[in-house]
Amino acid sequence: MGVERAVTRWYAQRQLLSEEIVRLEAKLAQPPDANPEAQDTPAHEAVDLQSLQVELTKAREKLRLLGPCPQPMMG
């Protein structure tokens, strides 16, 4: 039995959003001195953390708005 296109699309979008949320949370949890390449000033770090928080909030909202999985129209 095949899965409807809407269900497959929902699972793909959910997976992408979940991975994005995990990636952003890992960046936020990472200590600022853990990245030796980043020679940022404290003001730039604050802006970067703030932008990560905004991105994380947007990703979580998209995931929430995605809603439950659509039911396949079978049978």
Secondary structure, 3 states (H helix, E strand, C coil): CCCCHHHHHHHHHHHHHHHHHHHHHHHHHCCHHHCCCCCCCHHHHHHHHHHHHHHHHHHHHHHHHHCCCCCCCCC
